[in-house]
Amino acid sequence: MKTLQIASIPGDGIGKEVVPQAERVLKAVAEMHGGLQFEFTQFPWSCEYYLEHGVMMPEDGLAQLKPFDAIFLGAVGNQHLVPDHISLWGLLINIRREFEQVINMRPAKQLAGIQSPLVNPKDFDLVVIRENSEGEYSASGGRIHSNEDEIAIQNAVFTRKGTERAMRYAFEVAAKRSGRVTSATKSNGIVHSMPFWDQVFHEVSQSYPTIKTDSQHIDALAAFFVTKPAEFDVIVASNLFGDILTDIGAAIMGSIGIAPAANINVNGKYPSMFEPVHGSAPDIVGQGLANPIGQIWTAKMMLDHFGEIELGTHLLSSIEAVTKQGILTADLGGSHSTEAVTDAIIKEVQKG
């Protein structure tokens, strides 16, 4: 029996509702497999935990998480309780940085039965590979002086190691898909980091002669995500650009509530972390309105990460079978509850 030890952090808001549902689905997948099981250990770290303890996680929190095979995260943040910069940097970003989760992977595709806001989405199926450790989100800079003389400096730090690592990961993903990588750049306006990005992209592409490549300025690429998303396969982007593109990807799918994400550690030293793109949505907590698909699709990405590709494919097919039947939560125009959607997905999973 293959046993996977998963650190479960439901976090805040609807995270506490969708994580248990996704765990139910993973247990159903494991039962269907027969030789696989998941063991979940729950950690209560959240904004409520912060109010009680003054920290988002205990001092030895990372040490507690390190032995696990993966981290399954719900949502972090409730600005009504704790400022976002404290909650995010105290938990989510802290884990990403310290566990060297240098790749963020976010797919977006037209799911059967879900109405995209686009008039003609043409069954798009793309994935954004986002550099997840540096770039525009580097904690380099500061503030000096005060009043009208106050200056804020934010340094975008791009290393060759980090840039090349993200690009090679994107090319490897593309080799398993339709074989095309698009680079998100802005070298016509950002005069140092983006020409560097373009140079490294060109150099890395030489190692993958069978992969088709192109580069698009981020402003045009954002527009193309809306006007012709079906033309893209794998997009590699810096931290900020990738963040923006993936929210557009979630929007054109029909709801941010169905968008999944993976934070990947590529050197094997630490566990990777899997989380949906959506936030904690405190306004709908306790009403059964939360869409579980983002968390369940995230579970599919975790299965893929563990090499259980066939199971992951079956799970995504089960999700689409349910959406095709019109079993949807309110954010997608449906009337079904969080639990009802999950029950339907489990029923499809069990069909084998």
C-alpha positions as a Markdown table, in Angstrom:
| # | Residue | x | y | z |
|---|---|---|---|---|
| 1 | Met | 0.0 | 0.0 | 0.0 |
| 2 | Lys | 1.4 | 3.4 | -1.0 |
| 3 | Thr | 0.6 | 5.9 | 1.8 |
| 4 | Leu | 0.9 | 9.6 | 1.2 |
| 5 | Gln | 1.2 | 11.8 | 4.3 |
| 6 | Ile | -0.5 | 15.2 | 3.6 |
| 7 | Ala | -0.3 | 18.3 | 5.8 |
| 8 | Ser | -3.8 | 19.8 | 5.6 |
| 9 | Ile | -4.1 | 23.6 | 6.3 |
| 10 | Pro | -7.7 | 24.7 | 5.7 |
| 11 | Gly | -6.8 | 28.2 | 6.7 |
| 12 | Asp | -9.5 | 30.9 | 6.6 |
| 13 | Gly | -13.0 | 31.4 | 5.4 |
| 14 | Ile | -14.2 | 28.9 | 2.8 |
| 15 | Gly | -10.9 | 27.1 | 3.0 |
| 16 | Lys | -12.4 | 25.3 | 6.0 |
| 17 | Glu | -15.3 | 24.2 | 3.9 |
| 18 | Val | -13.7 | 23.1 | 0.6 |
| 19 | Val | -10.6 | 21.4 | 2.0 |
| 20 | Pro | -12.6 | 18.7 | 3.9 |
| 21 | Gln | -14.7 | 18.1 | 0.7 |
| 22 | Ala | -11.6 | 17.7 | -1.4 |
| 23 | Glu | -10.2 | 15.3 | 1.1 |
| 24 | Arg | -13.3 | 13.2 | 0.7 |
| 25 | Val | -12.7 | 13.1 | -3.0 |
| 26 | Leu | -9.1 | 12.1 | -2.6 |
| 27 | Lys | -10.1 | 9.2 | -0.3 |
| 28 | Ala | -12.6 | 8.1 | -2.9 |
| 29 | Val | -9.9 | 8.2 | -5.6 |
| 30 | Ala | -7.6 | 6.1 | -3.3 |
| 31 | Glu | -10.3 | 3.5 | -2.7 |
| 32 | Met | -10.9 | 3.2 | -6.4 |
| 33 | His | -7.1 | 2.7 | -6.9 |
| 34 | Gly | -6.9 | 0.1 | -4.2 |
| 35 | Gly | -3.2 | 0.4 | -3.6 |
| 36 | Leu | -3.1 | 4.0 | -2.5 |
| 37 | Gln | -4.1 | 5.8 | 0.7 |
| 38 | Phe | -4.0 | 9.4 | 2.0 |
| 39 | Glu | -3.3 | 10.3 | 5.6 |
| 40 | Phe | -4.2 | 13.9 | 6.4 |
| 41 | Thr | -2.9 | 15.8 | 9.4 |
| 42 | Gln | -4.7 | 19.0 | 10.0 |
| 43 | Phe | -3.0 | 22.2 | 11.1 |
| 44 | Pro | -5.3 | 25.1 | 12.4 |
| 45 | Trp | -3.1 | 27.9 | 11.3 |
| 46 | Ser | -5.2 | 30.9 | 10.1 |
| 47 | Cys | -6.1 | 34.5 | 11.0 |
| 48 | Glu | -8.1 | 33.2 | 13.9 |
| 49 | Tyr | -4.9 | 31.4 | 15.1 |
| 50 | Tyr | -3.1 | 34.7 | 14.7 |
| 51 | Leu | -5.6 | 36.5 | 17.0 |
| 52 | Glu | -5.0 | 33.9 | 19.7 |
| 53 | His | -1.3 | 33.4 | 19.3 |
| 54 | Gly | 0.1 | 36.5 | 17.6 |
| 55 | Val | 1.6 | 34.5 | 14.8 |
| 56 | Met | 0.2 | 32.8 | 11.7 |
| 57 | Met | 2.1 | 29.6 | 12.5 |
| 58 | Pro | 4.2 | 28.5 | 15.4 |
| 59 | Glu | 8.0 | 29.2 | 15.4 |
| 60 | Asp | 8.6 | 25.5 | 14.5 |
| 61 | Gly | 5.8 | 25.4 | 12.0 |
| 62 | Leu | 8.1 | 24.8 | 9.0 |
| 63 | Ala | 9.8 | 22.0 | 10.9 |
| 64 | Gln | 6.5 | 20.4 | 11.5 |
| 65 | Leu | 5.6 | 20.6 | 7.8 |
| 66 | Lys | 8.9 | 19.4 | 6.4 |
| 67 | Pro | 8.4 | 15.6 | 6.8 |
| 68 | Phe | 5.1 | 15.5 | 4.9 |
| 69 | Asp | 4.8 | 14.4 | 1.3 |
| 70 | Ala | 2.8 | 17.5 | 0.3 |
| 71 | Ile | 0.9 | 20.4 | 1.8 |
| 72 | Phe | -2.8 | 20.8 | 1.0 |
| 73 | Leu | -3.8 | 24.5 | 1.6 |
| 74 | Gly | -7.3 | 26.0 | 1.5 |
| 75 | Ala | -7.2 | 29.8 | 1.7 |
| 76 | Val | -5.2 | 32.3 | 3.6 |
| 77 | Gly | -6.4 | 35.8 | 4.7 |
| 78 | Asn | -9.3 | 37.7 | 6.3 |
| 79 | Gln | -8.5 | 41.4 | 6.2 |
| 80 | His | -11.3 | 42.0 | 8.7 |
| 81 | Leu | -9.3 | 40.1 | 11.3 |
| 82 | Val | -5.6 | 40.5 | 10.2 |
| 83 | Pro | -4.0 | 42.8 | 7.6 |
| 84 | Asp | -3.3 | 40.8 | 4.4 |
| 85 | His | 0.5 | 41.5 | 4.4 |
| 86 | Ile | 0.7 | 39.9 | 7.8 |
| 87 | Ser | -1.5 | 36.8 | 7.0 |
| 88 | Leu | 0.1 | 36.1 | 3.6 |
| 89 | Trp | 3.7 | 36.7 | 4.5 |
| 90 | Gly | 3.3 | 34.9 | 7.8 |
| 91 | Leu | 1.9 | 31.7 | 6.3 |
| 92 | Leu | 1.5 | 31.3 | 2.5 |
| 93 | Ile | 4.6 | 33.2 | 1.3 |
| 94 | Asn | 6.7 | 32.0 | 4.2 |
| 95 | Ile | 6.1 | 28.4 | 3.2 |
| 96 | Arg | 6.7 | 29.1 | -0.5 |
| 97 | Arg | 10.0 | 30.9 | 0.2 |
| 98 | Glu | 11.4 | 28.7 | 2.9 |
| 99 | Phe | 10.4 | 25.4 | 1.1 |
| 100 | Glu | 11.9 | 26.6 | -2.1 |
| 101 | Gln | 8.7 | 26.3 | -4.0 |
| 102 | Val | 10.2 | 28.1 | -7.0 |
| 103 | Ile | 7.6 | 27.1 | -9.6 |
| 104 | Asn | 3.9 | 28.1 | -9.5 |
| 105 | Met | 1.8 | 26.1 | -12.0 |
| 106 | Arg | -1.8 | 27.2 | -12.9 |
| 107 | Pro | -3.9 | 25.6 | -15.6 |
| 108 | Ala | -6.9 | 27.1 | -17.2 |
| 109 | Lys | -9.3 | 25.3 | -19.6 |
| 110 | Gln | -12.8 | 25.4 | -20.9 |
| 111 | Leu | -14.7 | 22.9 | -18.7 |
| 112 | Ala | -17.8 | 21.2 | -20.2 |
| 113 | Gly | -21.0 | 22.7 | -19.0 |
| 114 | Ile | -19.5 | 25.9 | -17.7 |
| 115 | Gln | -20.3 | 29.1 | -19.5 |
| 116 | Ser | -17.2 | 31.2 | -20.2 |
| 117 | Pro | -17.8 | 35.0 | -20.2 |
| 118 | Leu | -16.2 | 34.9 | -23.6 |
| 119 | Val | -18.5 | 34.7 | -26.6 |
| 120 | Asn | -16.4 | 32.0 | -28.3 |
| 121 | Pro | -13.8 | 30.5 | -26.0 |
| 122 | Lys | -12.9 | 27.7 | -28.5 |
| 123 | Asp | -12.1 | 25.1 | -25.9 |
| 124 | Phe | -8.9 | 26.7 | -24.7 |
| 125 | Asp | -6.6 | 24.6 | -22.6 |
| 126 | Leu | -3.5 | 26.3 | -21.3 |
| 127 | Val | -1.1 | 26.4 | -18.4 |
| 128 | Val | 0.9 | 29.2 | -16.9 |
| 129 | Ile | 4.3 | 28.4 | -15.4 |
| 130 | Arg | 5.1 | 31.3 | -13.1 |
| 131 | Glu | 8.5 | 31.9 | -11.5 |
| 132 | Asn | 7.5 | 31.8 | -7.9 |
| 133 | Ser | 10.5 | 33.0 | -5.8 |
| 134 | Glu | 11.9 | 36.3 | -7.0 |
| 135 | Gly | 11.2 | 38.8 | -9.8 |
| 136 | Glu | 8.8 | 41.7 | -9.0 |
| 137 | Tyr | 7.8 | 40.2 | -5.7 |
| 138 | Ser | 11.4 | 40.2 | -4.3 |
| 139 | Ala | 11.5 | 41.6 | -0.8 |
| 140 | Ser | 14.3 | 44.0 | -1.8 |
| 141 | Gly | 13.8 | 47.8 | -1.4 |
| 142 | Gly | 12.6 | 50.1 | 1.3 |
| 143 | Arg | 11.2 | 53.5 | 2.2 |
| 144 | Ile | 13.1 | 56.6 | 3.1 |
| 145 | His | 12.4 | 60.2 | 4.1 |
| 146 | Ser | 8.9 | 61.4 | 4.9 |
| 147 | Asn | 6.0 | 63.7 | 3.9 |
| 148 | Glu | 6.5 | 65.1 | 0.3 |
| 149 | Asp | 10.1 | 63.8 | 0.2 |
| 150 | Glu | 9.1 | 60.2 | 1.0 |
| 151 | Ile | 10.5 | 57.6 | -1.5 |
| 152 | Ala | 9.5 | 54.0 | -1.9 |
| 153 | Ile | 11.9 | 51.7 | -3.7 |
| 154 | Gln | 10.9 | 48.2 | -4.8 |
| 155 | Asn | 13.6 | 46.2 | -6.6 |
| 156 | Ala | 12.7 | 43.5 | -9.0 |
| 157 | Val | 15.4 | 40.8 | -8.7 |
| 158 | Phe | 15.9 | 38.3 | -11.6 |
| 159 | Thr | 18.6 | 35.7 | -11.2 |
| 160 | Arg | 19.8 | 33.6 | -14.1 |
| 161 | Lys | 19.3 | 30.5 | -11.9 |
| 162 | Gly | 15.7 | 31.3 | -11.1 |
| 163 | Thr | 14.8 | 32.5 | -14.5 |
| 164 | Glu | 16.3 | 29.6 | -16.4 |
| 165 | Arg | 14.8 | 27.1 | -13.9 |
| 166 | Ala | 11.3 | 28.4 | -14.6 |
| 167 | Met | 11.8 | 28.3 | -18.3 |
| 168 | Arg | 13.2 | 24.8 | -18.4 |
| 169 | Tyr | 10.2 | 23.6 | -16.3 |
| 170 | Ala | 7.9 | 25.3 | -18.9 |
| 171 | Phe | 9.6 | 23.6 | -21.8 |
| 172 | Glu | 9.4 | 20.2 | -20.0 |
| 173 | Val | 5.7 | 20.7 | -19.5 |
| 174 | Ala | 5.2 | 21.7 | -23.1 |
| 175 | Ala | 7.0 | 18.6 | -24.3 |
| 176 | Lys | 4.2 | 16.5 | -22.6 |
| 177 | Arg | 1.5 | 18.7 | -24.1 |
| 178 | Ser | 1.2 | 20.2 | -27.6 |
| 179 | Gly | 4.8 | 21.5 | -27.7 |
| 180 | Arg | 4.6 | 25.3 | -27.6 |
| 181 | Val | 5.9 | 27.8 | -25.1 |
| 182 | Thr | 5.1 | 31.5 | -25.0 |
| 183 | Ser | 7.2 | 33.9 | -23.0 |
| 184 | Ala | 5.6 | 36.8 | -21.2 |
| 185 | Thr | 7.8 | 39.8 | -21.5 |
| 186 | Lys | 7.9 | 43.6 | -21.5 |
| 187 | Ser | 11.3 | 44.4 | -22.9 |
| 188 | Asn | 10.0 | 47.4 | -24.8 |
| 189 | Gly | 9.4 | 49.2 | -21.5 |
| 190 | Ile | 11.4 | 47.5 | -18.7 |
| 191 | Val | 14.9 | 48.1 | -19.8 |
| 192 | His | 17.0 | 45.7 | -17.7 |
| 193 | Ser | 15.2 | 42.7 | -16.3 |
| 194 | Met | 13.0 | 42.0 | -19.4 |
| 195 | Pro | 15.8 | 42.1 | -22.0 |
| 196 | Phe | 17.6 | 39.7 | -19.6 |
| 197 | Trp | 14.5 | 37.5 | -19.5 |
| 198 | Asp | 14.3 | 37.5 | -23.3 |
| 199 | Gln | 18.0 | 36.5 | -23.6 |
| 200 | Val | 17.6 | 33.6 | -21.2 |
| 201 | Phe | 14.5 | 32.4 | -22.9 |
| 202 | His | 16.3 | 32.4 | -26.3 |
| 203 | Glu | 19.2 | 30.5 | -24.8 |
| 204 | Val | 17.0 | 27.9 | -23.0 |
| 205 | Ser | 15.0 | 27.4 | -26.2 |
| 206 | Gln | 18.1 | 26.1 | -28.0 |
| 207 | Ser | 18.0 | 23.0 | -25.8 |
| 208 | Tyr | 14.5 | 22.2 | -27.0 |
| 209 | Pro | 14.6 | 22.4 | -30.8 |
| 210 | Thr | 11.2 | 20.6 | -31.3 |
| 211 | Ile | 9.3 | 23.1 | -29.1 |
| 212 | Lys | 7.7 | 26.0 | -30.9 |
| 213 | Thr | 8.3 | 29.4 | -29.1 |
| 214 | Asp | 7.2 | 33.0 | -29.2 |
| 215 | Ser | 7.4 | 36.0 | -27.0 |
| 216 | Gln | 4.5 | 38.4 | -26.2 |
| 217 | His | 4.5 | 41.7 | -24.3 |
| 218 | Ile | 2.4 | 41.3 | -21.2 |
| 219 | Asp | -0.1 | 43.9 | -22.1 |
| 220 | Ala | -0.8 | 42.3 | -25.5 |
| 221 | Leu | -0.7 | 38.9 | -24.0 |
| 222 | Ala | -3.3 | 39.9 | -21.4 |
| 223 | Ala | -5.6 | 41.0 | -24.2 |
| 224 | Phe | -4.9 | 37.8 | -26.2 |
| 225 | Phe | -6.0 | 35.8 | -23.1 |
| 226 | Val | -9.4 | 37.4 | -23.6 |
| 227 | Thr | -9.6 | 37.5 | -27.4 |
| 228 | Lys | -7.9 | 34.2 | -28.4 |
| 229 | Pro | -6.9 | 32.0 | -25.4 |
| 230 | Ala | -7.2 | 28.8 | -27.5 |
| 231 | Glu | -4.0 | 29.8 | -29.4 |
| 232 | Phe | -1.9 | 29.3 | -26.3 |
| 233 | Asp | -0.5 | 26.1 | -24.7 |
| 234 | Val | 2.3 | 26.8 | -22.1 |
| 235 | Ile | 3.1 | 30.3 | -21.0 |
| 236 | Val | 6.1 | 31.1 | -18.9 |
| 237 | Ala | 6.1 | 34.3 | -16.9 |
| 238 | Ser | 7.7 | 36.2 | -14.1 |
| 239 | Asn | 6.2 | 36.4 | -10.7 |
| 240 | Leu | 4.0 | 39.4 | -11.2 |
| 241 | Phe | 3.1 | 38.7 | -14.9 |
| 242 | Gly | 2.2 | 35.2 | -14.0 |
| 243 | Asp | 0.0 | 36.3 | -11.2 |
| 244 | Ile | -1.9 | 38.6 | -13.4 |
| 245 | Leu | -2.3 | 36.2 | -16.3 |
| 246 | Thr | -3.6 | 33.4 | -14.1 |
| 247 | Asp | -6.4 | 35.6 | -12.6 |
| 248 | Ile | -7.4 | 36.3 | -16.2 |
| 249 | Gly | -7.3 | 32.6 | -16.9 |
| 250 | Ala | -9.6 | 32.0 | -13.9 |
| 251 | Ala | -12.0 | 34.7 | -15.1 |
| 252 | Ile | -12.3 | 33.3 | -18.6 |
| 253 | Met | -13.0 | 29.9 | -17.2 |
| 254 | Gly | -16.1 | 31.3 | -15.6 |
| 255 | Ser | -15.2 | 31.7 | -12.0 |
| 256 | Ile | -12.1 | 32.0 | -9.9 |
| 257 | Gly | -13.7 | 29.4 | -7.7 |
| 258 | Ile | -12.7 | 26.6 | -10.1 |
| 259 | Ala | -9.0 | 27.7 | -10.6 |
| 260 | Pro | -6.3 | 25.4 | -9.2 |
| 261 | Ala | -2.6 | 26.0 | -8.4 |
| 262 | Ala | 0.5 | 24.1 | -7.4 |
| 263 | Asn | 3.6 | 25.5 | -5.7 |
| 264 | Ile | 6.4 | 23.1 | -6.8 |
| 265 | Asn | 9.7 | 22.3 | -5.0 |
| 266 | Val | 11.9 | 21.0 | -7.8 |
| 267 | Asn | 14.9 | 19.8 | -5.7 |
| 268 | Gly | 13.1 | 17.3 | -3.5 |
| 269 | Lys | 14.3 | 18.9 | -0.3 |
| 270 | Tyr | 10.9 | 20.1 | 0.9 |
| 271 | Pro | 7.2 | 19.3 | 0.2 |
| 272 | Ser | 5.3 | 21.0 | -2.6 |
| 273 | Met | 2.1 | 22.9 | -1.7 |
| 274 | Phe | -1.2 | 22.7 | -3.5 |
| 275 | Glu | -3.9 | 25.4 | -3.2 |
| 276 | Pro | -6.8 | 26.9 | -5.2 |
| 277 | Val | -6.4 | 30.3 | -6.6 |
| 278 | His | -9.5 | 31.7 | -4.9 |
| 279 | Gly | -9.4 | 33.6 | -1.6 |
| 280 | Ser | -11.1 | 33.0 | 1.7 |
| 281 | Ala | -14.4 | 34.7 | 0.7 |
| 282 | Pro | -15.6 | 35.5 | 4.2 |
| 283 | Asp | -18.9 | 36.9 | 2.8 |
| 284 | Ile | -20.2 | 33.5 | 1.9 |
| 285 | Val | -18.8 | 31.4 | 4.8 |
| 286 | Gly | -21.3 | 29.0 | 6.3 |
| 287 | Gln | -23.9 | 29.2 | 3.5 |
| 288 | Gly | -22.9 | 26.2 | 1.5 |
| 289 | Leu | -22.1 | 28.4 | -1.5 |
| 290 | Ala | -18.4 | 27.8 | -1.8 |
| 291 | Asn | -17.3 | 26.1 | -5.0 |
| 292 | Pro | -15.3 | 23.0 | -4.2 |
| 293 | Ile | -14.0 | 22.5 | -7.7 |
| 294 | Gly | -10.9 | 24.7 | -7.3 |
| 295 | Gln | -9.8 | 22.7 | -4.3 |
| 296 | Ile | -10.6 | 19.4 | -6.0 |
| 297 | Trp | -8.8 | 20.3 | -9.2 |
| 298 | Thr | -5.9 | 21.3 | -7.0 |
| 299 | Ala | -6.1 | 17.7 | -5.6 |
| 300 | Lys | -5.8 | 16.5 | -9.2 |
| 301 | Met | -2.6 | 18.4 | -9.6 |
| 302 | Met | -1.3 | 16.8 | -6.4 |
| 303 | Leu | -2.0 | 13.4 | -7.9 |
| 304 | Asp | -0.1 | 14.3 | -11.0 |
| 305 | His | 2.8 | 15.5 | -8.9 |
| 306 | Phe | 2.9 | 12.1 | -7.2 |
| 307 | Gly | 3.1 | 10.4 | -10.6 |
| 308 | Glu | -0.5 | 9.2 | -10.4 |
| 309 | Ile | -1.3 | 10.7 | -13.8 |
| 310 | Glu | -4.0 | 8.3 | -14.7 |
| 311 | Leu | -5.9 | 8.9 | -11.4 |
| 312 | Gly | -5.5 | 12.7 | -12.0 |
| 313 | Thr | -6.9 | 12.4 | -15.5 |
| 314 | His | -9.8 | 10.4 | -14.2 |
| 315 | Leu | -10.5 | 13.0 | -11.4 |
| 316 | Leu | -10.6 | 15.9 | -13.9 |
| 317 | Ser | -12.9 | 13.9 | -16.2 |
| 318 | Ser | -15.1 | 13.3 | -13.2 |
| 319 | Ile | -15.3 | 17.0 | -12.5 |
| 320 | Glu | -16.2 | 17.7 | -16.1 |
| 321 | Ala | -18.8 | 15.0 | -16.1 |
| 322 | Val | -20.5 | 16.8 | -13.2 |
| 323 | Thr | -20.2 | 20.3 | -14.7 |
| 324 | Lys | -21.6 | 19.0 | -17.9 |
| 325 | Gln | -24.7 | 17.8 | -16.0 |
| 326 | Gly | -25.2 | 21.3 | -14.8 |
| 327 | Ile | -24.4 | 20.4 | -11.2 |
| 328 | Leu | -22.9 | 23.8 | -10.3 |
| 329 | Thr | -22.6 | 26.2 | -7.3 |
| 330 | Ala | -24.1 | 29.7 | -7.4 |
| 331 | Asp | -20.9 | 31.4 | -8.7 |
| 332 | Leu | -21.4 | 29.4 | -11.9 |
| 333 | Gly | -25.1 | 30.1 | -12.1 |
| 334 | Gly | -26.2 | 26.9 | -10.4 |
| 335 | Ser | -28.1 | 26.2 | -7.2 |
| 336 | His | -26.2 | 23.2 | -5.8 |
| 337 | Ser | -24.3 | 23.3 | -2.5 |
| 338 | Thr | -20.7 | 22.7 | -1.8 |
| 339 | Glu | -21.4 | 19.3 | -0.5 |
| 340 | Ala | -23.8 | 18.4 | -3.3 |
| 341 | Val | -21.2 | 19.2 | -6.0 |
| 342 | Thr | -18.7 | 17.1 | -4.1 |
| 343 | Asp | -21.1 | 14.2 | -3.7 |
| 344 | Ala | -21.7 | 14.2 | -7.5 |
| 345 | Ile | -17.9 | 14.2 | -8.2 |
| 346 | Ile | -17.4 | 11.3 | -5.9 |
| 347 | Lys | -20.2 | 9.4 | -7.6 |
| 348 | Glu | -18.4 | 9.9 | -10.9 |
| 349 | Val | -15.0 | 9.0 | -9.5 |
| 350 | Gln | -16.5 | 5.7 | -8.2 |
| 351 | Lys | -17.7 | 4.8 | -11.7 |
| 352 | Gly | -14.1 | 4.1 | -12.5 |
